[in-house]
Amino acid sequence: MKANRILAFCLGSASSLALFAGIAHAQDAAPEAPKDKGGIQEIIVTASRHAQNLQKVSSAVQVVTGDKVASQGLTNIAQIVADMPSVQATGQPGGYSINIRGQGGDLPAGSTQGSTALEFDGIYNINSQATTVGFFDVERIEFLPGPQSTRYGPDADGGVVNVITKDPKLNSWSGQGSVTLGNYGLVRTEIAQNIPLGDKAALRISAATLNRSSYYENPKEGNARAQSLRAKLLFKPTDDLTLKLTAQRDHIGGTGNGSNAFPIFTNKVAIYPSDSINDQDNPWTGVPNVNTSTADITQDSLTAQVSYNINNAMALDVLASYVTLHGEETGCIYAPPWDTVGGGPFPLCGATLHEFDPFRQMSTEVRLHSAAGAKVQWNLGLYHWDYSNTLSIENASFFDAPATTTTTATNALFGEVTYPVTDKLRVIGGLRKSFDERTFNWVNAGVVTPTFTYKEDRGDYRAGVEYDVTPKSMAYFTISTGYRPGGYSSYNPITSQPAAFDAESNTAFELGSKNRLLDNRLQLNAALFYYKQDGYQNLDKYNMFYITVPGIADPVLCDNTTTSVYAGCVTPSFNLKAHVLGFETQVRYAITNNDILSFNGTWLDAKFEDKQDACATVGITSALPGYTTDGVCYDGYNDQATNELKVYQMGGAVQPHSPKFSGTLTYNHTFDFQSGGSVTVGGNVFYTTGYWLNPVEDENLYGWQPAYFLEGATLSYTPANSSWSIDAYVHNISNYAVKMSVLPATSLGDPRTFGVVLSKHW
């Protein structure tokens, strides 16, 4: 292990030197062997809602190809972004939240919209479960940083991740299949078949299964069981009209999906300070996995899309979807006070979690836009999205949790235009108006609250300029805004009112440059950005914490008994102001026709402002240790060993998910054989400085992830006929345990994994 870390350190140091040498960046596809022997291949994306060369997109977009997802055995979003600078996946109940440049979500999925939105083929899904399934038969995945309010339906203030799956092809009987075999008993299968239905229609059916044993030995909890089936029907009656229908079913069962996904009750390991868990030879076998759980959850989705070319200048797209989730999870979880060994005072053993009882989500987008290849690129969209979800817990050992029902509806009008002033100069302008409404009610012991309604409307914009310095070099500057609405988190039966939290907003400035040099062999891209944030949303969750309740003279104790149902015990923070200053860089160099060297790096300075308009935390009193009356804002947390409430100053604190520096160095070499076949070998090392996993900066460092390396290697063989291939991979060579979430328990990233992928095309 030491040798691996020394190698990783050397490679990581080379990465750091490359960064500080001033090499520039605009995130591109994951480095691969060049398919175009003349240099770096071009990548076409739809990040701006129309097809264009990635080098002409005025944003630091990253792209991961479907080939990489399939050939490296990647099955969830955490595995896909594990070595991507500026992008992190944080463990959430049932899945992950996605953070781009530190912007993501520290509230449980469903309680609010994440500041980074995940879409599959343009359809937004609020559930964290969507981050663990559906990554099969993928064309590419686009990662768009910053507000995308004037381009996409969801008004995500931190970014959009869009997974584009493969479409049917007319007049083509073709398909592909693969089997992945790996350690921990991994068996993953994937198959896709394209079926022509005459000259004007085609059907594509694809499916995937996943079976893997637990990473843990004590006990063997957290195995992966998943099955997915997708059917896409394409009908093109005329050259101008296209209809596409998609139906998909995803099922997740077993005792957990990976090391920190399903089910919600599978708390992986007890909390630990800093990265002390890595002091043992194998963190996944040397620590207890204290909780047990089973899951049986199914997601069904239906999507319909109509595209019509009205004339040579204008086209119409209509996209509608309906998503349902059903099923339940049963198991044993240990609630606060946090129990580090199991068998604590408040076990929820035998509990059944009805997380989707019921859940449904619907969306519709109607968009007029410029025709393909038009000089003036524009789009004008009308968007509607709504969802309803009820969550409850029953048969717990000491209480049945109240049932909460939340609904959300968003209606928005958005548009953007890119206008060529000259052959080299283009200006960008966009506007959006959003109308959001949330409702909330609470049921406990047969008592039903009234329905509370939260409404908000918001205007956002984008402005920018693009300039072609040369045919292969572009400079750009953009200003964009976005927000995610506020809402309700809990109910206070004493005051008969819910706890409300305010909206979060972001104003983003980005200055960038994209360049191709040396006869298309060298790519140098860079982006300098600044975010100004307001209303940062975060969940405060205290135990043994005194709050002030209207109508009660003495402070009330949040002590996790049945009487501690006060809104101040679990309430989102709001009104936090923050900023992010950052720089991203990418170099991609085709040294020869068979060698590609690349480096991606990100530097961040993300902090909460020194002075806040109002304290974000509810109920902090002068009796608490560490509290002063100097007008600054404090946050609180419970010491995980003593349960004592402690406070720390939020002003000037570093934002979570924001390492000062992270970077990836990758090298690929292709060996060509006289027979026409080829072998490509590659290696990469990812390095990041330390960072906090959430805004709670505890003195015991339970929420702190120190600096670390992740290393990987790949090998691919393709014969002359190219109808089949063999790929091999190994991830996390040094077997380092990365914290994915923390408080009240810690979930870990994947251990060292390796496997072989056998693929066949026909």
Buried (B, 14 or more C-beta within 10 A) or exposed (E): EEEBBEBBEEBBEBBBEBBEEEBBBBBBBBBBBBEEEEBBBEBEBBBBBBEBEBBBBBBBBBBBBBBBBBBBBBBBBBBBBBBBBBBBBBBBBBBBBBBBBBBBBBBBBBBBBBBBBBBBBBBBBBBBBBBBBBBBBBBBBBBBBBBBBBBBBBBBBBBBBBBBBBBBBBEEEEBBBBBBBBBBEBBBBBBBBBBBBEEEBBBBBBBBBBBBBBBBBBEEBBBBBBBBBBBBBBBBEEEEEBBBBBBBBBBBBBBBBBBBBBBBBBBBBBBBBBBEBBEEEBBBEBBBBBBBBBBBBBBBBBBBBBBBBEEEEBBBBBBBBBBBBBBBBBBBBBBBBBBBEBEBEBBBBEBBBBBBBEBBBBBBBBBBBBBEEBEEBBBBBBBBBBBBBBBBBBEBEBBBBBBBBBBBBBBBEBBBBBEEEEEEEBBBBBBBBBBBBBBBBBBBEEEEBEEBEBEBEBEBBBBBBBBBEEEBBBBBBBBBBBBBBBBBBBBBBBBEBBBBBBBBBBBBBBBBBBBBEEEBBBBBBBBBBBBBBBBBBBBBBBBBBBBBBEEEEEBBBBBBEEEBBBBBBBBBBBBBBBBBBBBBBBBBBBEEBBBBBBBBBBBBBBBBBEEBEEBBBBBBEEEBEEBEEEEBBBBBBBBBEEBEBBBBBBBEBBBBBBBBBBBBBBBBBBEEEEEEBBBBBBBBBBBBBBBBBBBBBBEBBBBBBBBBBBBBBBBBBBBEEEEBBBBBBBBBBBBBBBBBBBBBBBBBBBBBBBBBBEBEBE
